[in-house]
Amino acid sequence: MPTVKSKQTTEKLSHLNNLIEKLNAFSADNYWDLGKFLVERFIPAALKEGIFGDEALKTITSAPGFKFPYSMLKQCQQFYTYYPDVEKRLLPEIFYFDLATKVDDSAKRREYEKIAIDRKWTISDLRKKIHDDELARRMDEKTKYGFDLKEKNFWSFEAADPRFGKPNYKGRIPGQVVANLLFYYTNQGAYIVDPFAGSGTLGDIVDIVQIFKDRKYKLYDIEPSDERIVRNNILQTGIPEQTASVDYVFLDPPSEFFPQTSDSAFTASAAKADTMLKLKGVVRESARILKKCGRVSIIIEPTIVGLELIDFPGEVASLMKEFDLKQIGKVYMPRRSDSSKASRFGGEKSLTSEIREILTFEKL
Ligand SMILES: C[S@@+](CC[C@H](N)C(=O)[O-])C[C@H]1O[C@@H](n2cnc3c(N)ncnc32)[C@H](O)[C@@H]1O
């Protein structure tokens, strides 16, 4: 139990009282000496009492009257450990304190030290360089794959990546969404079909992002926006692909397929039935063209008509099941518009949807 353990630790530390008092007497800006005392005297003595370094540091900092916080002791310890010879080095001490506490990699520390000496850097120059390099490192990490990779199932993007899709195209999805879907749900060499290609966002991802260049795609739309897209009305002619020939289908259906929030409650059930009829055709066709273990993702959200909530994600999940498609993923994606405002209907308060869902299914 932690209380017993900390009581034992406190008892053991009481044998170190003399050293703790000496530590507490150090001046707060004497980082290197404090570090030296910690590394050479206090930590070995604590170890003899059976208390490991970090535990000893944490415990003494919570002792009444002890003036240094744990983070500072840790920094001093690190400073002395990395630069026990600081006096013999060419730069002022503060450079080495910053290097020891801000740069984990020893090769990188040596590199910064060399450049700082060669270029006669001030401490602000060094701090700026470390800060800029850290920002660049984080950016690289984020875009290692050539797009903003998400690791959790809430996909929110500041803005649509301008490389993908055509600006001002109604209903264009941020390309980062499609890139993440391809990352998680397609494999190398996959054959991908987008029956609602719109501004060609999916095609752009495959054409531009290096890791997807091995994918092959076919784009369809009722109103093609470029020469890569084949004209097709899915409601009339289905998806013109062979049965069991496709690895992944991406469905971003048009808003016209869904009831409008301005529709009256009276027409809600008719509007729902109309939407479900269209979606059934789309799902049936997707299931038909998918290979076994092929996947389909659909962007969908609930619609609130008057006071009635139509749970399209739930309806689509049931529909997919009918066609032997098992759900394997769900992602939430906020709308980037202020069109969703709480509204009043018949004197009652009601909400509109601000989160879209991306559901993914696998063919059994
Ligand atoms: C939401 S947009 C797709 C946007 C696309 N993902 C993008 O990022 O640009 C829906 C598309 O479906 C197309 N569409 C509407 N009705 C259609 C139909 N019956 N058959 C095929 N495409 C249709 C529209 O022309 C529109 O481009």
The ligand as a MOL file (V3000), in Angstrom:
LIG
                    3D

  0  0  0     0  0            999 V3000
M  V30 BEGIN CTAB
M  V30 COUNTS 27 29 0 0 0
M  V30 BEGIN ATOM
M  V30 1 C -20.7960 14.9590 -50.9810 0
M  V30 2 S -20.3700 15.0480 -52.6470 0 CHG=1
M  V30 3 C -18.9160 14.1330 -52.7260 0
M  V30 4 C -17.7160 14.9910 -52.4670 0
M  V30 5 C -16.3970 14.3030 -52.6380 0
M  V30 6 N -16.1500 13.2810 -51.6550 0
M  V30 7 C -15.3060 15.3510 -52.5850 0
M  V30 8 O -14.5180 15.3690 -51.6220 0
M  V30 9 O -15.2570 16.1940 -53.4600 0 CHG=-1
M  V30 10 C -21.5440 13.9970 -53.3870 0
M  V30 11 C -21.4170 13.8430 -54.8790 0
M  V30 12 O -22.4110 12.9400 -55.3180 0
M  V30 13 C -22.7630 13.2960 -56.6300 0
M  V30 14 N -24.0930 12.6960 -56.9160 0
M  V30 15 C -25.3120 13.1510 -56.5950 0
M  V30 16 N -26.2570 12.2860 -56.9990 0
M  V30 17 C -25.6150 11.2530 -57.6020 0
M  V30 18 C -26.0300 10.0520 -58.2030 0
M  V30 19 N -27.3310 9.7480 -58.2960 0
M  V30 20 N -25.1100 9.2160 -58.7010 0
M  V30 21 C -23.7990 9.5250 -58.6240 0
M  V30 22 N -23.3210 10.6470 -58.0520 0
M  V30 23 C -24.2250 11.5060 -57.5380 0
M  V30 24 C -22.7530 14.8130 -56.6110 0
M  V30 25 O -22.5510 15.3140 -57.9280 0
M  V30 26 C -21.6120 15.1160 -55.6810 0
M  V30 27 O -20.4410 15.3820 -56.4080 0
M  V30 END ATOM
M  V30 BEGIN BOND
M  V30 1 1 1 2
M  V30 2 1 2 3
M  V30 3 1 2 10
M  V30 4 1 3 4
M  V30 5 1 4 5
M  V30 6 1 5 6
M  V30 7 1 5 7
M  V30 8 2 7 8
M  V30 9 1 7 9
M  V30 10 1 10 11
M  V30 11 1 11 12
M  V30 12 1 11 26
M  V30 13 1 12 13
M  V30 14 1 13 14
M  V30 15 1 13 24
M  V30 16 1 14 15
M  V30 17 1 14 23
M  V30 18 2 15 16
M  V30 19 1 16 17
M  V30 20 1 17 18
M  V30 21 2 17 23
M  V30 22 1 18 19
M  V30 23 2 18 20
M  V30 24 1 20 21
M  V30 25 2 21 22
M  V30 26 1 22 23
M  V30 27 1 24 25
M  V30 28 1 24 26
M  V30 29 1 26 27
M  V30 END BOND
M  V30 END CTAB
M  END
